[in-house]
Amino acid sequence: MAKNRKAPAEGERAAIGGYRPQYRLSAEIVLRALRHDTLEWIRLADMSAGRVDDFVIGTPGRVDGHQVKWSRDGGNFT
């Protein structure tokens, strides 16, 4: 393999690493709902959810949508 070329799996590793905080938050929310026996449904990348589409969870009488953003350096965003 050439010196400056990345292994084919490097792109996949980088992509999944970028989703780790989103997956972790989603897992925590689902586990909490399971422990409280309130989970009705979940949707990932829900196109009908609008802007908060990364993770949507339905519990009795409630629907919560989550859009996960983070920054290595922190700071404000809108």
Secondary structure, DSSP 4 states (H G I P E B T S, - for coil): --TTPPPTHHHHHHHHHHHHHHHHHHHHHHHHHHHTT---EEEES-GGGTTS-SEEEEETTEEEEE-----SS-----
